[in-house]
Amino acid sequence: MTLNRAVLVSRREAARVTRLLRAEFASGILVLIAAALGFAAANSPWADAYDALRDFKIGPAGWHLDLSLGAWASDGLLAVFFFMVGLELKREFAGGALRNLATAIVPVGAAFGGVLLPASIFLAVNAGGSGARGWAVPTATDIAFAVTVLGLIAPRIPPVLRVFLLTLAVVDDFIAITIIAIFYADGLQWIWLAAAALPLALYAVLVQRCAGWFDRHRPLAWIVLLPLGALVWALVHASGLHATIAGVLLAFAVPVAARDRRRGVGDVAERIDLAESFGYRFGPLSSGIAVPVFAFFAAGVPISGAAGFATDPVAIGVVLGLLVGKPLGIGLSVWILTRLTGTVLGGDRRERFGVFCLAGIGFTVSLLIADLSFAGPEADVARLAVMVGSLASAVAAAAFLLRGPRARRSAR
């Protein structure tokens, strides 16, 4: 009985990972198209119209929410993306790959190594300069892009490496959230942050105590919870903490599995996974609208505004951080941890290092951190460097993965 249950749990987890990878693949295609359109528009005869659209302001001025469309994309729509990130983090810690220390230690350690080395390279290149404040730009991994590239160039890669990449990216997102919350708070206003705690607490009580009710009456979740979430977002935005953190806080309040005796049999309560339910509902909004719209505005970098790109310390630091720092930081961490723990990662050396290179595709969160770190031409340089570094990392990953044994067998 215990063995069968273990097999069942394993199959459920495998099915969940498969669904997530398919969703990330589709999202990556949409984001790639949106980013290409934004970049093309910014470097076309319609560049002025594109800039006017991005800078068009809308929203209630009394709440200090008369933001440009570009700001709404980064502060508002990306909060939905970070809500999804928070849900996935909680699911991984509660019942996924991060629940067990023995299975989590390698991807968790690799994620930290993949943050520390790129940041160190960037700081070494920008030591003593004003660009040093962008040290976190090359530390993020865009899982949607990484999975898209992986699916296109190496569909037969060992499943264990896919799970490793997904788990590493989840931890990477957690580190990025922490970095944004600590290092990119703009003049923190504690009174507004304290005010945000009130609707957040009410939201948490409702989702914890009434999970079954919201699962049965799904339209009411939008009517009751969405206004509370919007209020939390507005108050966090007013506090000076980056508004996307509100999405993470709201996600962490959602129960992964809550008991609902009304739907159980006898005294056995049915387990309601409200996090999964919310994931199904908000996933299309995040991957189909929020992230592509953000990419459309964030990738609109005029090449003419990035003069001296090849010799700019910020550009060099970002590109080297993503292309060199990410795979080496992850690879060194994996090498150390697998020898200390006796864990076998799977795949051959080319496949493993190809996956490590995929982690250097740092698009969405890296672009966000670039916008938080710089302004004006410096921001254009940093964003262009993110795109160049991510593209170079994808090419490097392809160079390794397309020469792997499974790729050669597939070609035959």
C-alpha positions as CSV (number, residue, x, y, z in Angstrom):
1,M,0.0,0.0,0.0
2,T,2.8,2.4,0.9
3,L,4.7,1.6,-2.3
4,N,1.6,2.2,-4.4
5,R,0.9,5.5,-2.7
6,A,4.5,6.6,-3.3
7,V,4.2,5.7,-7.0
8,L,1.0,7.6,-7.2
9,V,2.5,10.7,-5.7
10,S,5.5,10.4,-8.0
11,R,3.2,10.2,-11.0
12,R,1.2,13.2,-9.9
13,E,4.4,15.2,-9.4
14,A,5.7,14.1,-12.8
15,A,2.4,15.1,-14.5
16,R,2.4,18.5,-12.8
17,V,6.0,19.2,-13.9
18,T,5.1,18.1,-17.5
19,R,2.1,20.5,-17.5
20,L,4.2,23.3,-16.2
21,L,7.0,22.7,-18.8
22,R,4.4,22.8,-21.6
23,A,2.9,26.0,-20.2
24,E,6.4,27.6,-19.9
25,F,7.2,26.6,-23.5
26,A,4.1,28.3,-24.9
27,S,4.7,31.3,-22.7
28,G,8.3,31.5,-24.0
29,I,7.1,31.6,-27.6
30,L,4.7,34.4,-26.9
31,V,7.3,36.4,-24.9
32,L,9.9,35.9,-27.7
33,I,7.4,37.3,-30.3
34,A,6.4,40.2,-28.1
35,A,10.0,41.1,-27.4
36,A,10.9,40.9,-31.1
37,L,8.0,43.2,-31.9
38,G,9.0,45.7,-29.2
39,F,12.6,45.8,-30.3
40,A,11.6,46.2,-34.0
41,A,9.2,49.0,-33.2
42,A,11.8,50.9,-31.2
43,N,14.2,50.8,-34.1
44,S,11.7,51.5,-36.9
45,P,10.1,54.6,-38.5
46,W,7.3,54.2,-36.0
47,A,9.6,54.6,-33.0
48,D,8.0,57.9,-31.9
49,A,4.6,56.2,-31.9
50,Y,6.0,53.3,-29.8
51,D,7.5,55.7,-27.3
52,A,4.3,57.7,-27.1
53,L,2.4,54.5,-26.4
54,R,4.8,53.3,-23.7
55,D,4.9,56.7,-22.0
56,F,1.1,57.3,-22.2
57,K,-0.1,57.9,-18.6
58,I,-3.3,56.5,-17.2
59,G,-4.6,55.9,-13.7
60,P,-5.9,57.9,-10.6
61,A,-3.5,60.7,-9.8
62,G,-4.9,61.0,-6.2
63,W,-3.5,57.5,-5.4
64,H,-0.2,58.4,-7.2
65,L,-1.2,55.7,-9.7
66,D,-1.1,57.9,-12.8
67,L,1.5,55.7,-14.3
68,S,2.7,55.2,-17.9
69,L,1.7,52.1,-19.7
70,G,5.3,50.9,-19.5
71,A,5.2,51.3,-15.7
72,W,1.8,49.6,-15.4
73,A,3.4,46.7,-17.3
74,S,6.4,46.4,-14.9
75,D,4.6,47.3,-11.7
76,G,1.1,46.0,-12.3
77,L,1.1,43.2,-14.8
78,L,4.3,41.7,-13.5
79,A,2.6,41.4,-10.1
80,V,0.4,38.7,-11.7
81,F,3.6,37.0,-12.9
82,F,5.1,37.2,-9.4
83,F,1.9,35.9,-8.0
84,M,2.3,32.8,-10.2
85,V,6.0,32.5,-9.1
86,G,4.9,32.7,-5.5
87,L,2.3,29.9,-6.0
88,E,4.9,27.7,-7.6
89,L,7.4,28.4,-4.9
90,K,4.9,27.4,-2.2
91,R,3.9,24.2,-4.0
92,E,7.6,23.3,-4.4
93,F,8.3,23.8,-0.7
94,A,5.1,22.1,0.4
95,G,5.1,19.0,-1.8
96,G,7.6,19.3,-4.6
97,A,11.3,19.0,-5.2
98,L,12.1,21.5,-2.4
99,R,10.3,19.6,0.3
100,N,13.0,17.1,0.8
101,L,16.5,18.4,1.8
102,A,18.2,15.5,0.2
103,T,16.7,16.2,-3.3
104,A,16.7,19.9,-2.9
105,I,20.2,20.6,-1.8
106,V,21.8,20.3,-5.3
107,P,19.4,22.6,-7.2
108,V,19.2,25.1,-4.3
109,G,23.0,25.3,-4.0
110,A,23.3,25.5,-7.7
111,A,20.9,28.4,-7.8
112,F,22.9,30.3,-5.2
113,G,26.1,29.6,-7.0
114,G,24.4,30.9,-10.2
115,V,23.7,34.2,-8.4
116,L,26.9,34.8,-6.6
117,L,29.4,34.3,-9.5
118,P,27.5,36.5,-12.0
119,A,27.1,39.2,-9.4
120,S,30.8,38.9,-8.5
121,I,31.9,39.2,-12.2
122,F,29.7,42.2,-12.7
123,L,31.1,44.0,-9.6
124,A,34.6,43.2,-10.7
125,V,34.1,44.8,-14.1
126,N,32.2,47.8,-12.6
127,A,34.3,48.2,-9.4
128,G,34.3,51.8,-8.2
129,G,31.9,53.0,-10.9
130,S,28.3,54.1,-10.8
131,G,27.2,51.0,-12.7
132,A,27.9,48.8,-9.7
133,R,24.4,49.3,-8.5
134,G,23.2,47.0,-11.3
135,W,25.0,44.0,-9.8
136,A,21.8,42.0,-9.6
137,V,20.9,42.3,-13.3
138,P,22.8,39.2,-14.5
139,T,21.6,37.0,-11.6
140,A,18.2,35.9,-12.8
141,T,17.0,33.0,-15.0
142,D,13.9,33.2,-17.3
143,I,12.4,29.8,-17.0
144,A,9.9,30.3,-19.9
145,F,12.7,31.2,-22.3
146,A,15.0,28.5,-21.0
147,V,12.3,25.8,-21.4
148,T,11.4,27.1,-24.9
149,V,15.0,26.9,-26.1
150,L,15.4,23.5,-24.4
151,G,12.2,22.2,-26.1
152,L,13.4,23.4,-29.5
153,I,17.0,22.2,-29.5
154,A,17.0,19.2,-27.1
155,P,13.5,17.6,-26.7
156,R,15.1,14.2,-25.8
157,I,17.2,15.4,-22.9
158,P,16.9,13.3,-19.7
159,P,13.8,14.2,-17.6
160,V,16.0,14.6,-14.5
161,L,17.8,17.5,-16.1
162,R,14.5,19.2,-17.0
163,V,13.3,18.9,-13.4
164,F,16.7,20.2,-12.2
165,L,16.4,23.3,-14.5
166,L,12.8,23.9,-13.4
167,T,13.7,23.6,-9.7
168,L,16.8,25.8,-10.0
169,A,14.7,28.5,-11.8
170,V,12.1,28.4,-9.0
171,V,14.8,28.9,-6.4
172,D,16.4,31.6,-8.6
173,D,13.1,33.4,-8.7
174,F,12.9,33.3,-4.9
175,I,16.4,34.8,-4.7
176,A,15.4,37.5,-7.2
177,I,12.3,38.4,-5.2
178,T,14.4,38.7,-2.0
179,I,16.9,40.9,-3.9
180,I,14.2,43.2,-5.2
181,A,12.5,43.5,-1.8
182,I,15.7,44.3,0.1
183,F,17.9,46.3,-2.4
184,Y,15.3,48.0,-4.6
185,A,12.9,49.5,-2.1
186,D,12.5,53.2,-3.0
187,G,12.3,55.3,0.2
188,L,10.3,52.7,2.2
189,Q,7.2,54.3,3.9
190,W,6.4,52.0,6.8
191,I,2.9,53.5,7.4
192,W,1.8,52.4,4.0
193,L,3.4,49.0,4.4
194,A,1.6,48.6,7.7
195,A,-1.6,49.6,6.1
196,A,-1.1,46.9,3.4
197,A,-0.9,44.3,6.2
198,L,-4.6,44.7,7.1
199,P,-6.1,43.7,3.7
200,L,-3.4,41.1,3.3
201,A,-4.3,39.5,6.7
202,L,-8.0,39.5,5.7
203,Y,-7.2,37.9,2.4
204,A,-5.0,35.3,4.2
205,V,-7.8,34.4,6.6
206,L,-10.4,34.1,3.8
207,V,-8.2,31.8,1.6
208,Q,-7.1,29.7,4.6
209,R,-10.5,29.3,6.2
210,C,-12.8,29.3,3.1
211,A,-10.7,27.4,0.6
212,G,-13.4,24.9,-0.1
213,W,-16.0,27.6,-0.5
214,F,-13.9,29.5,-3.0
215,D,-13.2,26.3,-4.9
216,R,-17.0,25.5,-5.1
217,H,-18.0,29.1,-6.0
218,R,-15.2,30.2,-8.2
219,P,-16.7,33.4,-9.6
220,L,-16.9,34.7,-6.0
221,A,-13.2,34.4,-5.6
222,W,-12.8,37.1,-8.2
223,I,-15.5,39.3,-6.5
224,V,-14.2,38.9,-3.0
225,L,-10.5,38.3,-3.3
226,L,-9.5,40.3,-6.3
227,P,-10.4,43.7,-4.7
228,L,-8.5,42.8,-1.6
229,G,-5.5,41.8,-3.8
230,A,-5.7,45.1,-5.7
231,L,-5.8,47.0,-2.4
232,V,-2.7,45.2,-1.1
233,W,-0.9,45.9,-4.4
234,A,-1.8,49.7,-4.3
235,L,-0.6,50.0,-0.7
236,V,2.6,48.1,-1.3
237,H,3.2,50.4,-4.3
238,A,2.7,53.5,-2.2
239,S,5.1,52.1,0.5
240,G,8.1,52.3,-1.9
241,L,8.5,48.5,-1.9
242,H,8.4,47.3,-5.5
243,A,4.7,46.5,-6.2
244,T,5.5,43.0,-7.7
245,I,6.3,41.9,-4.1
246,A,2.6,42.2,-3.4
247,G,1.9,39.4,-5.8
248,V,4.4,37.2,-3.9
249,L,2.9,38.0,-0.5
250,L,-0.6,37.2,-1.8
251,A,0.6,33.9,-3.3
252,F,2.3,32.8,-0.1
253,A,-1.0,33.3,1.8
254,V,-2.8,30.8,-0.5
255,P,-3.0,27.2,1.0
256,V,-1.5,24.5,-1.1
257,A,-3.8,21.9,0.4
258,A,-6.7,22.7,2.7
259,R,-9.2,20.4,4.3
260,D,-12.9,20.5,3.3
261,R,-14.9,18.0,5.2
262,R,-18.1,18.9,3.4
263,R,-16.7,17.3,0.3
264,G,-15.1,14.4,2.0
265,V,-16.5,10.9,2.8
266,G,-17.4,10.4,6.5
267,D,-14.7,11.8,8.7
268,V,-12.2,11.9,5.8
269,A,-11.8,15.4,4.5
270,E,-11.1,16.1,0.8
271,R,-7.9,18.0,0.2
272,I,-8.5,21.3,-1.7
273,D,-5.5,22.7,-3.5
274,L,-6.4,26.3,-3.9
275,A,-2.9,27.2,-5.1
276,E,-3.4,24.8,-8.1
277,S,-6.9,26.2,-8.7
278,F,-5.6,29.8,-8.7
279,G,-2.7,28.7,-10.9
280,Y,-5.1,27.4,-13.6
281,R,-7.1,30.6,-13.5
282,F,-4.3,33.1,-13.4
283,G,-1.7,31.2,-15.5
284,P,-3.1,32.2,-18.9
285,L,-3.3,35.9,-17.7
286,S,0.3,35.7,-16.6
287,S,1.8,33.9,-19.5
288,G,-0.5,35.1,-22.2
289,I,-0.9,38.8,-21.4
290,A,1.2,40.0,-18.4
291,V,4.7,38.9,-19.4
292,P,4.4,39.4,-23.2
293,V,3.1,43.0,-22.7
294,F,6.0,43.7,-20.3
295,A,8.5,42.2,-22.8
296,F,7.0,44.3,-25.6
297,F,7.8,47.5,-23.6
298,A,11.0,46.4,-21.9
299,A,12.7,45.1,-25.1
300,G,12.1,48.4,-26.9
301,V,15.7,49.5,-26.8
302,P,16.8,51.9,-29.6
303,I,20.2,50.8,-30.8
304,S,21.1,54.4,-31.4
305,G,20.7,55.1,-27.7
306,A,23.2,52.4,-26.7
307,A,26.3,54.0,-28.2
308,G,29.6,52.6,-26.9
309,F,27.8,49.3,-26.0
310,A,30.8,47.1,-26.7
311,T,33.1,49.0,-24.3
312,D,30.5,49.9,-21.6
313,P,31.4,48.3,-18.3
314,V,27.7,47.7,-17.5
315,A,27.2,45.9,-20.8
316,I,30.3,43.8,-20.4
317,G,29.4,42.9,-16.8
318,V,25.9,41.8,-17.7
319,V,26.9,39.8,-20.8
320,L,29.8,38.1,-19.0
321,G,27.7,37.5,-15.9
322,L,25.0,35.7,-17.9
323,L,27.2,33.9,-20.5
324,V,30.1,32.9,-18.2
325,G,29.1,33.5,-14.6
326,K,25.8,31.6,-14.7
327,P,27.0,28.3,-16.1
328,L,30.3,28.3,-14.2
329,G,28.6,29.3,-10.9
330,I,26.0,26.6,-11.3
331,G,28.5,24.0,-12.6
332,L,31.0,24.5,-9.8
333,S,28.2,24.3,-7.2
334,V,26.9,21.1,-8.7
335,W,30.4,19.6,-8.8
336,I,31.0,20.3,-5.1
337,L,27.5,19.3,-3.9
338,T,27.3,16.0,-5.9
339,R,30.6,14.9,-4.4
340,L,29.6,15.9,-0.9
341,T,26.2,14.2,-1.1
342,G,26.8,11.4,-3.5
343,T,24.0,12.6,-5.7
344,V,24.0,11.7,-9.4
345,L,22.5,14.5,-11.6
346,G,22.1,12.5,-14.8
347,G,22.9,13.1,-18.4
348,D,26.4,13.4,-19.9
349,R,28.7,16.3,-19.4
350,R,27.7,18.1,-22.6
351,E,24.0,17.9,-21.7
352,R,24.6,19.0,-18.1
353,F,26.7,22.0,-19.1
354,G,24.1,22.9,-21.9
355,V,21.4,23.1,-19.2
356,F,23.7,25.2,-17.0
357,C,24.1,27.6,-20.0
358,L,20.3,27.8,-20.4
359,A,20.2,29.3,-16.9
360,G,22.0,32.3,-18.4
361,I,18.9,33.2,-20.3
362,G,17.8,35.9,-17.9
363,F,15.1,37.9,-19.7
364,T,12.0,39.0,-17.7
365,V,13.4,39.5,-14.2
366,S,16.8,40.7,-15.5
367,L,15.0,43.4,-17.6
368,L,12.9,44.4,-14.5
369,I,16.1,44.7,-12.3
370,A,17.8,46.7,-15.1
371,D,14.9,49.2,-15.1
372,L,15.1,49.4,-11.3
373,S,18.8,49.9,-11.3
374,F,19.3,52.5,-14.1
375,A,17.5,55.3,-15.9
376,G,17.9,56.9,-19.4
377,P,20.7,55.7,-21.7
378,E,22.2,53.5,-18.9
379,A,18.9,51.6,-18.7
380,D,19.0,51.1,-22.5
381,V,22.5,49.7,-22.3
382,A,21.6,47.3,-19.5
383,R,18.5,46.1,-21.2
384,L,20.3,45.6,-24.5
385,A,23.1,43.7,-22.6
386,V,20.4,41.4,-21.1
387,M,19.1,40.6,-24.5
388,V,22.6,40.0,-26.0
389,G,23.7,37.9,-23.0
390,S,20.5,35.8,-23.1
391,L,20.9,35.2,-26.8
392,A,24.5,34.3,-26.4
393,S,23.6,31.9,-23.6
394,A,21.0,30.2,-25.8
395,V,23.5,29.8,-28.6
396,A,26.1,28.4,-26.1
397,A,23.4,25.9,-24.8
398,A,22.6,24.8,-28.3
399,A,26.3,24.3,-29.1
400,F,26.5,21.8,-26.2
401,L,23.1,20.2,-26.4
402,L,23.0,19.6,-30.2
403,R,26.3,17.7,-29.9
404,G,25.0,15.5,-27.1
405,P,24.5,11.7,-27.6
406,R,20.7,11.9,-27.5
407,A,20.7,14.7,-30.1
408,R,23.0,12.7,-32.4
409,R,20.7,9.6,-32.1
410,S,17.7,11.7,-32.8
411,A,19.3,13.2,-35.9
412,R,19.9,9.7,-37.2
